[in-house]
Amino acid sequence: MTDHDQLGEIRQRIDDLDRQIQELLNARAGAAQEVARIKLASDPDAVFYRPEREAQILRMVKERNHGPLDGEAMARLFREVMSECLALELPLKVGFLGPAGTFTQAAALKHFGHAVGTVPMAAISDVFQEVESGSCHYGVVPVENSSEGVVSHTLDMFLQSPLQICGEVTLRIHHNLLGCDGDIDSLEVVYSHQQSLAQCRGWLDRHLPHVERVPVGSNAEAAKRACDRDNASAIAGIMAAELYGLRILAPNIEDEPDNTTRFLVIGRQAVPPSGDDKTSLLLSTRNEAGGLYRLLAPLAEHGISMTRIESRPSRRGNWDYVFFVDVHGHRDDESLAPALEALSRQAGMYKVLGSYPKAVL
Protein backbone atom coordinates (compact mmCIF):
# COMPACT_ATOMS: atom_id res chain seq x y z
CA MET A 1 0.00 0.00 0.00
CA THR A 2 1.36 3.40 -0.97
CA ASP A 3 1.66 6.36 1.40
CA HIS A 4 -1.11 8.02 -0.58
CA ASP A 5 -3.41 5.02 0.03
CA GLN A 6 -2.57 4.96 3.74
CA LEU A 7 -3.32 8.68 4.08
CA GLY A 8 -6.62 8.16 2.30
CA GLU A 9 -7.63 5.41 4.75
CA ILE A 10 -6.64 7.54 7.76
CA ARG A 11 -8.59 10.52 6.45
CA GLN A 12 -11.63 8.32 5.89
CA ARG A 13 -11.34 7.07 9.48
CA ILE A 14 -11.13 10.67 10.71
CA ASP A 15 -14.28 11.54 8.76
CA ASP A 16 -16.09 8.56 10.30
CA LEU A 17 -14.95 9.56 13.79
CA ASP A 18 -16.06 13.15 13.20
CA ARG A 19 -19.55 11.94 12.27
CA GLN A 20 -19.72 9.84 15.44
CA ILE A 21 -18.50 12.74 17.59
CA GLN A 22 -21.09 15.05 16.01
CA GLU A 23 -23.90 12.56 16.65
CA LEU A 24 -22.80 12.09 20.28
CA LEU A 25 -22.54 15.84 20.87
CA ASN A 26 -26.09 16.33 19.64
CA ALA A 27 -27.24 13.40 21.77
CA ARG A 28 -25.65 15.04 24.80
CA ALA A 29 -27.32 18.34 23.94
CA GLY A 30 -30.67 16.56 23.67
CA ALA A 31 -30.15 15.03 27.10
CA ALA A 32 -29.43 18.52 28.49
CA GLN A 33 -32.70 19.78 27.02
CA GLU A 34 -34.52 16.86 28.66
CA VAL A 35 -32.98 17.81 32.01
CA ALA A 36 -34.27 21.35 31.52
CA ARG A 37 -37.78 20.08 30.72
CA ILE A 38 -37.91 17.91 33.87
CA LYS A 39 -36.57 20.69 36.11
CA LEU A 40 -38.97 23.33 34.79
CA ALA A 41 -41.96 20.99 35.17
CA SER A 42 -41.34 20.80 38.92
CA ASP A 43 -39.86 24.25 39.55
CA PRO A 44 -40.33 27.30 37.27
CA ASP A 45 -37.35 28.96 39.05
CA ALA A 46 -35.06 25.94 38.73
CA VAL A 47 -31.28 26.48 38.87
CA PHE A 48 -29.54 25.05 35.81
CA TYR A 49 -25.91 25.93 36.41
CA ARG A 50 -24.43 23.47 38.91
CA PRO A 51 -20.80 24.37 39.72
CA GLU A 52 -20.23 21.23 41.78
CA ARG A 53 -21.54 18.95 39.03
CA GLU A 54 -19.44 20.62 36.34
CA ALA A 55 -16.33 20.41 38.52
CA GLN A 56 -16.95 16.69 39.08
CA ILE A 57 -17.34 16.10 35.32
CA LEU A 58 -14.13 17.96 34.48
CA ARG A 59 -12.18 16.05 37.14
CA MET A 60 -13.48 12.75 35.74
CA VAL A 61 -12.50 13.84 32.22
CA LYS A 62 -8.93 14.49 33.36
CA GLU A 63 -8.70 11.31 35.44
CA ARG A 64 -9.86 8.93 32.72
CA ASN A 65 -7.89 10.60 29.93
CA HIS A 66 -5.05 8.52 28.44
CA GLY A 67 -3.86 10.79 25.60
CA PRO A 68 -2.46 11.66 23.19
CA LEU A 69 -4.36 14.85 24.14
CA ASP A 70 -3.35 15.84 27.68
CA GLY A 71 -5.88 16.13 30.47
CA GLU A 72 -6.00 19.94 30.46
CA ALA A 73 -6.69 20.07 26.72
CA MET A 74 -9.43 17.45 27.01
CA ALA A 75 -11.03 19.27 29.94
CA ARG A 76 -11.06 22.54 27.97
CA LEU A 77 -12.89 20.80 25.13
CA PHE A 78 -15.48 19.39 27.54
CA ARG A 79 -15.80 22.81 29.18
CA GLU A 80 -17.00 24.23 25.85
CA VAL A 81 -19.33 21.28 25.26
CA MET A 82 -20.94 21.83 28.66
CA SER A 83 -21.17 25.56 27.98
CA GLU A 84 -23.08 25.03 24.73
CA CYS A 85 -25.38 22.46 26.33
CA LEU A 86 -26.12 24.76 29.28
CA ALA A 87 -26.97 27.56 26.86
CA LEU A 88 -29.74 25.34 25.45
CA GLU A 89 -31.21 25.08 28.96
CA LEU A 90 -30.67 28.68 30.11
CA PRO A 91 -28.35 31.24 28.48
CA LEU A 92 -26.27 32.73 31.30
CA LYS A 93 -25.33 36.39 31.71
CA VAL A 94 -22.03 36.84 33.52
CA GLY A 95 -20.84 40.26 34.67
CA PHE A 96 -17.13 41.02 34.72
CA LEU A 97 -14.79 43.92 35.39
CA GLY A 98 -14.63 45.54 31.96
CA PRO A 99 -14.33 46.85 29.40
CA ALA A 100 -14.21 44.04 26.85
CA GLY A 101 -10.80 42.47 26.44
CA THR A 102 -9.73 42.39 30.10
CA PHE A 103 -8.14 39.42 31.83
CA THR A 104 -11.31 39.21 33.94
CA GLN A 105 -13.33 38.54 30.79
CA ALA A 106 -10.79 35.87 29.82
CA ALA A 107 -11.26 34.30 33.27
CA ALA A 108 -15.05 34.34 32.86
CA LEU A 109 -14.81 32.57 29.51
CA LYS A 110 -12.33 30.05 30.89
CA HIS A 111 -14.71 29.16 33.70
CA PHE A 112 -18.09 29.27 31.93
CA GLY A 113 -17.09 28.61 28.31
CA HIS A 114 -17.77 30.79 25.30
CA ALA A 115 -21.53 30.16 25.07
CA VAL A 116 -22.26 32.54 27.96
CA GLY A 117 -23.05 36.21 27.54
CA THR A 118 -20.33 38.30 29.21
CA VAL A 119 -21.39 41.76 30.36
CA PRO A 120 -18.67 44.39 31.04
CA MET A 121 -18.94 46.53 34.17
CA ALA A 122 -17.08 49.72 34.99
CA ALA A 123 -16.17 48.75 38.56
CA ILE A 124 -16.01 45.74 40.87
CA SER A 125 -18.88 47.20 42.90
CA ASP A 126 -21.01 47.26 39.73
CA VAL A 127 -20.41 43.53 39.21
CA PHE A 128 -21.68 42.83 42.73
CA GLN A 129 -24.69 45.12 42.27
CA GLU A 130 -25.76 43.57 38.96
CA VAL A 131 -25.61 40.05 40.39
CA GLU A 132 -27.44 41.09 43.56
CA SER A 133 -30.23 42.66 41.49
CA GLY A 134 -30.56 39.61 39.25
CA SER A 135 -29.54 41.48 36.09
CA CYS A 136 -26.66 39.01 35.77
CA HIS A 137 -26.75 35.39 36.90
CA TYR A 138 -23.12 35.43 38.06
CA GLY A 139 -20.14 37.72 38.24
CA VAL A 140 -16.37 37.29 37.98
CA VAL A 141 -14.02 39.55 39.95
CA PRO A 142 -10.23 39.46 40.58
CA VAL A 143 -9.18 38.73 44.16
CA GLU A 144 -5.40 38.23 44.24
CA ASN A 145 -2.27 38.13 42.10
CA SER A 146 0.73 35.93 42.82
CA SER A 147 3.19 38.83 42.66
CA GLU A 148 1.13 41.92 43.62
CA GLY A 149 -1.11 40.48 46.33
CA VAL A 150 -4.82 40.98 47.03
CA VAL A 151 -7.36 43.13 45.23
CA SER A 152 -8.63 44.99 48.28
CA HIS A 153 -11.79 46.36 46.62
CA THR A 154 -13.09 42.82 46.03
CA LEU A 155 -12.51 41.80 49.65
CA ASP A 156 -14.13 44.98 50.93
CA MET A 157 -17.30 44.30 48.91
CA PHE A 158 -17.90 41.09 50.87
CA LEU A 159 -18.24 43.08 54.09
CA GLN A 160 -21.78 44.11 53.06
CA SER A 161 -22.73 41.92 50.11
CA PRO A 162 -25.10 38.95 50.59
CA LEU A 163 -23.59 37.16 47.58
CA GLN A 164 -21.92 33.76 47.80
CA ILE A 165 -18.63 32.66 46.27
CA CYS A 166 -19.63 29.93 43.79
CA GLY A 167 -16.26 29.13 42.24
CA GLU A 168 -12.71 30.23 41.55
CA VAL A 169 -10.63 30.66 38.40
CA THR A 170 -6.86 30.86 38.15
CA LEU A 171 -5.40 32.47 35.05
CA ARG A 172 -1.77 32.62 33.97
CA ILE A 173 -1.22 36.27 33.11
CA HIS A 174 0.96 36.99 30.11
CA HIS A 175 1.46 40.69 29.48
CA ASN A 176 2.29 41.95 26.01
CA LEU A 177 3.48 45.34 24.84
CA LEU A 178 0.98 46.41 22.18
CA GLY A 179 1.09 49.20 19.62
CA CYS A 180 -0.19 50.32 16.24
CA ASP A 181 3.16 49.83 14.52
CA GLY A 182 6.39 48.00 15.19
CA ASP A 183 8.62 50.92 16.14
CA ILE A 184 9.38 50.54 19.84
CA ASP A 185 12.06 53.25 19.72
CA SER A 186 9.49 55.96 18.92
CA LEU A 187 7.22 55.22 21.90
CA GLU A 188 6.44 58.12 24.20
CA VAL A 189 3.88 56.60 26.58
CA VAL A 190 2.71 53.20 27.78
CA TYR A 191 -0.78 52.75 29.23
CA SER A 192 -1.86 49.94 31.51
CA HIS A 193 -3.58 49.05 34.75
CA GLN A 194 -1.52 49.95 37.80
CA GLN A 195 -1.00 46.29 38.75
CA SER A 196 0.16 45.39 35.24
CA LEU A 197 2.67 48.23 35.25
CA ALA A 198 3.97 46.88 38.55
CA GLN A 199 4.14 43.33 37.22
CA CYS A 200 6.25 44.53 34.26
CA ARG A 201 8.35 47.11 36.11
CA GLY A 202 11.67 45.34 35.57
CA TRP A 203 11.14 44.91 31.82
CA LEU A 204 10.06 48.52 31.43
CA ASP A 205 13.08 49.76 33.40
CA ARG A 206 15.41 47.84 31.09
CA HIS A 207 13.79 48.45 27.72
CA LEU A 208 11.70 51.65 28.03
CA PRO A 209 13.28 53.62 30.89
CA HIS A 210 12.37 57.05 29.49
CA VAL A 211 8.84 56.22 28.30
CA GLU A 212 6.03 57.72 30.40
CA ARG A 213 3.93 55.16 32.29
CA VAL A 214 0.28 56.09 32.68
CA PRO A 215 -2.02 53.93 34.86
CA VAL A 216 -5.61 53.53 33.66
CA GLY A 217 -8.67 51.65 34.84
CA SER A 218 -8.04 48.43 32.90
CA ASN A 219 -5.73 46.90 30.34
CA ALA A 220 -8.52 46.99 27.77
CA GLU A 221 -8.87 50.73 28.30
CA ALA A 222 -5.11 50.96 27.86
CA ALA A 223 -5.35 49.20 24.51
CA LYS A 224 -8.11 51.54 23.39
CA ARG A 225 -6.04 54.60 24.34
CA ALA A 226 -3.04 53.24 22.44
CA CYS A 227 -5.20 53.24 19.31
CA ASP A 228 -6.09 56.90 19.74
CA ARG A 229 -2.63 58.44 20.18
CA ASP A 230 0.52 58.43 18.09
CA ASN A 231 3.65 56.86 19.57
CA ALA A 232 1.57 55.21 22.28
CA SER A 233 1.58 51.63 23.53
CA ALA A 234 -0.33 49.48 26.01
CA ILE A 235 0.36 46.51 28.22
CA ALA A 236 -2.47 44.01 27.81
CA GLY A 237 -3.34 40.46 26.81
CA ILE A 238 -3.87 38.83 23.43
CA MET A 239 -7.66 39.29 23.66
CA ALA A 240 -7.25 43.06 23.88
CA ALA A 241 -4.77 43.04 20.98
CA GLU A 242 -7.27 41.21 18.78
CA LEU A 243 -10.21 43.33 19.88
CA TYR A 244 -8.51 46.69 19.20
CA GLY A 245 -6.40 45.65 16.20
CA LEU A 246 -3.01 46.22 17.83
CA ARG A 247 0.29 44.52 17.07
CA ILE A 248 2.30 42.66 19.69
CA LEU A 249 5.53 44.63 19.92
CA ALA A 250 7.00 42.43 22.68
CA PRO A 251 5.36 39.29 24.10
CA ASN A 252 5.37 38.02 27.70
CA ILE A 253 7.03 41.02 29.34
CA GLU A 254 5.89 40.17 32.88
CA ASP A 255 8.76 39.99 35.38
CA GLU A 256 7.53 36.77 37.00
CA PRO A 257 7.11 33.89 34.50
CA ASP A 258 4.55 32.18 36.78
CA ASN A 259 2.48 35.36 37.18
CA THR A 260 -1.04 34.15 38.04
CA THR A 261 -4.24 35.91 39.05
CA ARG A 262 -7.04 34.28 41.00
CA PHE A 263 -10.63 35.29 40.30
CA LEU A 264 -13.83 34.56 42.21
CA VAL A 265 -17.19 33.60 40.74
CA ILE A 266 -20.00 35.25 42.72
CA GLY A 267 -23.67 34.31 42.70
CA ARG A 268 -26.83 34.18 44.78
CA GLN A 269 -27.02 30.50 45.69
CA ALA A 270 -24.96 28.20 47.91
CA VAL A 271 -23.05 25.40 46.17
CA PRO A 272 -23.31 21.77 47.35
CA PRO A 273 -20.11 19.72 47.93
CA SER A 274 -18.17 18.60 44.87
CA GLY A 275 -15.66 16.38 46.68
CA ASP A 276 -12.71 18.79 46.42
CA ASP A 277 -13.69 22.19 47.75
CA LYS A 278 -12.63 25.38 49.49
CA THR A 279 -14.50 27.49 52.01
CA SER A 280 -13.97 31.24 52.41
CA LEU A 281 -14.71 32.96 55.72
CA LEU A 282 -14.97 36.52 57.02
CA LEU A 283 -13.95 36.76 60.68
CA SER A 284 -13.15 39.30 63.37
CA THR A 285 -11.79 39.16 66.88
CA ARG A 286 -11.23 41.55 69.74
CA ASN A 287 -8.00 43.56 69.56
CA GLU A 288 -6.24 41.86 72.46
CA ALA A 289 -3.17 39.74 73.06
CA GLY A 290 -3.64 36.25 71.63
CA GLY A 291 -6.96 37.17 70.02
CA LEU A 292 -6.09 35.90 66.54
CA TYR A 293 -4.50 32.75 67.95
CA ARG A 294 -7.65 31.90 69.92
CA LEU A 295 -9.84 32.76 66.92
CA LEU A 296 -8.09 30.30 64.62
CA ALA A 297 -7.42 27.60 67.21
CA PRO A 298 -10.53 25.53 66.24
CA LEU A 299 -9.08 25.01 62.76
CA ALA A 300 -5.86 23.54 64.15
CA GLU A 301 -7.72 21.47 66.74
CA HIS A 302 -9.85 19.84 64.02
CA GLY A 303 -6.94 19.36 61.57
CA ILE A 304 -8.23 21.86 59.01
CA SER A 305 -5.69 23.30 56.57
CA MET A 306 -5.85 27.07 56.12
CA THR A 307 -4.66 28.16 52.67
CA ARG A 308 -4.90 31.96 52.97
CA ILE A 309 -5.47 34.73 55.50
CA GLU A 310 -5.74 38.46 54.76
CA SER A 311 -6.59 41.36 57.06
CA ARG A 312 -8.60 44.41 56.05
CA PRO A 313 -9.87 47.46 57.99
CA SER A 314 -13.36 46.71 59.27
CA ARG A 315 -14.60 50.30 58.65
CA ARG A 316 -16.22 50.15 62.09
CA GLY A 317 -13.43 52.05 63.86
CA ASN A 318 -9.75 52.97 63.68
CA TRP A 319 -7.36 50.01 63.91
CA ASP A 320 -10.22 47.51 63.90
CA TYR A 321 -9.68 44.68 61.41
CA VAL A 322 -11.47 41.74 59.86
CA PHE A 323 -9.84 38.63 58.46
CA PHE A 324 -10.52 36.83 55.20
CA VAL A 325 -9.64 33.15 55.55
CA ASP A 326 -9.66 30.28 53.03
CA VAL A 327 -9.67 26.68 54.26
CA HIS A 328 -9.77 23.27 52.61
CA GLY A 329 -13.12 21.52 52.55
CA HIS A 330 -16.83 22.27 52.23
CA ARG A 331 -18.88 23.73 55.07
CA ASP A 332 -21.04 20.57 55.05
CA ASP A 333 -18.09 18.15 55.28
CA GLU A 334 -18.03 16.07 58.44
CA SER A 335 -14.43 17.17 59.05
CA LEU A 336 -15.01 20.91 58.57
CA ALA A 337 -18.51 21.48 59.97
CA PRO A 338 -17.56 21.04 63.66
CA ALA A 339 -14.53 23.31 63.22
CA LEU A 340 -16.75 26.04 61.78
CA GLU A 341 -19.23 25.62 64.63
CA ALA A 342 -16.46 26.14 67.17
CA LEU A 343 -15.06 29.04 65.15
CA SER A 344 -18.46 30.77 65.06
CA ARG A 345 -18.59 30.75 68.87
CA GLN A 346 -15.10 32.24 69.15
CA ALA A 347 -15.40 34.96 66.49
CA GLY A 348 -16.79 38.45 67.05
CA MET A 349 -17.94 38.46 63.40
CA TYR A 350 -18.50 35.19 61.56
CA LYS A 351 -19.64 34.92 57.95
CA VAL A 352 -19.25 32.06 55.49
CA LEU A 353 -18.64 33.71 52.13
CA GLY A 354 -19.09 30.43 50.30
CA SER A 355 -18.02 26.85 49.84
CA TYR A 356 -17.09 26.07 46.24
CA PRO A 357 -15.11 23.69 44.02
CA LYS A 358 -11.38 24.27 43.73
CA ALA A 359 -10.33 25.49 40.29
CA VAL A 360 -10.18 22.53 37.88
CA LEU A 361 -8.76 24.26 34.77
N, C-alpha and C positions, 0 to 999 in steps of 0.2 A: 504494500500500500504506500502510495506517495505521500509526501508531507501535505500536499494540497488536499488529498482525500481525507487524511487524518484531521486536518483543520475543518474540513466540511462536516465531518461527523461530530466534532466537538461543538461546532457552532449550532448544529441541529439539536444537540443535547441541551445546550444553553437555552435555545428557543423553547424547547419542551419544558425545561425547568421554570422559565419565565412565565409560561402559561399556567403552570401549577401554582406558582407563587401568587400570581394575580387572582386565581380562583380562590385560594386560601385567604388572601387579604379581604376579598369581598365577602367571604363567608364569615370572617371575624367581624367585619363591619355590620353584617346582618345580625350577628349575635348581640353586638352592642346595641343596635336598635331595639332588639327584643327585650334587653335589660331595661332600656328606657321605657318601653311600653308597660312592663310589669310594675316598675317603680311608680310611674305616673298614675296607674290604675288604683294604687293604694294610698298614694300621697301626692297631691298636686304640687307640693313644695319640696319634692324629693331632691336630695343632694346627689349629684352625679359624679363630681370629682372626688375621688377617694385617694388621698396621698399615701395612706398606708398600703393600700392594695397595689398601687402603681409601683411603690418602692419594692414590695415583695416580688412582683413580676420581673422588674429589672434585675434584682439580685439573682433570681432563678435563671434568667437569661445568661448572666455572666457565669454562674456556677456550672451550668450544663454545656457551655460552649467549649468546643474542642478545636476551633480553627478551621481553615487558615486565618479567617478574620479573628482579631483579638476580641476579648470580652467587652472592652470599652466601645469599640466600633459596633459590635452587635447590639449592645444596649442602646446606643444612639439611634440605630435603625428602628428598634422596637419603640423607643421614645416617640418617634414621629408617627409610627403606626398607631400607637395609643392616642396620640394627639388628634389625628384625623378621625379615629373612631369616636372619641369623646365629643368632637365637634358635631357629629351626627346626632348625639343625644342632647347636648346643650352647648352652643358656642360660648366659650368663656371670654370675659373681658378682664384683662389684667393691667392694672395701673403700674407705672414705673416712673422713676426719676428721669425726666426727659431733659432735652428734647430727643427726637428720634436719632438713633445712632450711638447712644451711650452704652457703656459697659453694663449698666443696669438692664437695658433692653436685651442685650446679649444674654445676660443671666436669666431673664424671664423666658426667653425662647429656649434656652438650654433646659430649663426645668419643665416647661409646659409643652414644648414643641411648637412648630411653626403654624399650627392650625388655630391658635388662639388669636384673639384681637388684643394687641398691646396698645395701651393708651398713655401717651406721655403726660407727665405732670411737672409743674414748674418747681415744686419743692417737696421734700419728704413729708411735710405736714399735709400737703394736698393728697398724697397717696393714701395716707391714713384716713383722711376725711372722706375720700371717694369710696373707699371700701366700707367704712362705717355707715355711710348713707345708702349703700347698696348699688351705687352707680357702677362700681366695678365688683366683680366676684372676689378677686384677690389682688394683692399688691406685692411688689418686689422692691425692697429697699436695701442699700448697702449697710453693713454693720461693722465690719472691721477689715483692715488690710494687714498683710503679714509684715510689712515694713513700716507703715505709718500709723498703725494702731487703730483705735475704735473711731467710728463715726458717731460723735456724741449726740447729734441731733436725733438720730434714730433711737438711741437709748432713752433720751429724754421724752420722746413721744409716748413710750410705754408707761410713763408715770401716770398718765391720765386716760390713755386709750383702753377701751374694752376689748380690742382685737386680740386674737390668738395667733401665736406663731404656728404655722401649718407645715413648714418645711424650711430647708436651707439649700443654698446653692454655693458651690465654690467655683471660682473662675480664675484660671491663669490669665494674668493681665500682661499683654504684650503691647507696649507703647511704640508708636511709630511717629517719626517726624514727617508731616504732610505739607505739601505746598502745591501751588499751581504749575510751577515749572521745576526743572531739575537743578537750578543754580543755588546751591546752599550758600555760596560766598556772598551773595547779594542780600541775604536776609537781614531785616532790620528789627523784627519782632517775632516772638513766638507766644502763641496763646495756648492756654490749657487750664484745666482745673488745678486748684492749689495743690491737691494731693499728688496729681500726676507730675507737676513741676518738681515736687519734692522727691518723687520716686525716680526722676531722671536727672537729678541735680548734678551728679558726677559727670554724666555724659555731656550735659550742657556746659559745664565748666571747662571741659577739655576741648570741645568742638565749636561751641558758640559762646565764648566768654563775654563778648561785647554786644551780643544781641539782647534787646530788652525782653524781659519775661513778664507777661501780663496774665494774672489769674482771672478766670471767668467762671461762670456758674457750672459749666459742664464741658466735657471734651467735645461733644457734638456742637455746642455753641462756638467753641474754639475753631472747629473745622469750618463752620459757616463764616466766621469772621475772616479766616484766612482766604476765603474766596472773594471777599469784598475789598481787600486792600492789597496794593502792590508790595512786593518784597516781604510778605507776611507768611508765617507758617503756623502749624498747630501740632500739638501732641495729642494723638487720639488712636483709636483702634481701626481695624480694617473696615468694619461696618460703616464708620463715619467717612472713611476715604471713599468708599463706593457710593454712599448716599450723596456726598457733595462733590463728587468728581475730582478728587484731589489725587496727586501722585504721591507715592511713598518715597520720600527723599532719603530716609534712613530707617531701616526696620529694627525692631526690638532694642530700643535705646534705654530701657529700664536698667537701673543699676543692679538690682537683684534679679538673677535669672529665674528664681522660683517665686517671683512676685505674684501673690494670690490675694484675691478679695473674696470675702464671705458675704453673702446676701441672705436675707430672711424673706420668706414668703408669709404674708400676713392675710388672715381671713377672719370670718365670723364664727366658725364652728371649731369645736375641739376635734382632735384626730385620735382615733383608736390606735392601740399598739400595732407596730409592724414587725416586731421581733428584733429590731436593732435601732434604738431610738435615743434621742436626747431630750432633756427637760430644761427649760430656762426659767429662772426664778428672779423675782425682785424682792429684796430683803432690806431691812434696816435694823439697827441695834442702838442701844443707848451709848453715848459717847463716854465710855468709862474704861478703865484698865481691864483688859481681858475680854471686852465685850464681843469683839469679832471672833475670838477663839471659842467662846461659849456658844455663839450663834451657829458656828459651823460644826461644832462638836458632834451633833447627831449624824452628820454625813460620815465622819470617820468611824463612829461607833457602829454603824450599820454597813461599813465596807463599801460605801458609795464613792466612786471616782469623780472628782470635780475637774472639769476640763478648762474652765475659764472663770475669772472673777474680775470685775471692773467696778470702780467706785465713781459715783456722780453726785454732785450737789443735789440735795433733796428739794431745794426751793422752798423749804418750810422755815429756814432760819440759817444764819451764818454758821459755817463750819459743821453743818448737819448733812450727813451723807447717806445715800442708799447704795446697795450693792447688787450688781447684775451677775448672776451665777449660772453657769451651765454644768449639768451633771449627766452622767451616763444613765440611760434607762428611761422608761415611761412612768408617768405618775401612777398608773394602775398596776405596775409590776409588783409582785409580792416582795421583792427585795427593796424597792424604792419607796413604796407607799408608807411603811412605818417610819422611815427616816424623815419623810416630808411631814408626817403628823407631828413628830417630835420637834422638827424645825419650826413648824407653825406656832407651837407653844412658846418657843424661845424668842422668836422674832418680834420686834416692835411693829414692823410692816411685813406682811407675807402675801405674795401674789405669784401664782403660777402663770407665767406668760405663755406657756404652751409646751406640750409634749409632741414630738414630731420625728419623722424618720431622718436618720443621718443621710447626708448627701450620698447618692449612689453614683452619679456621673461626675 
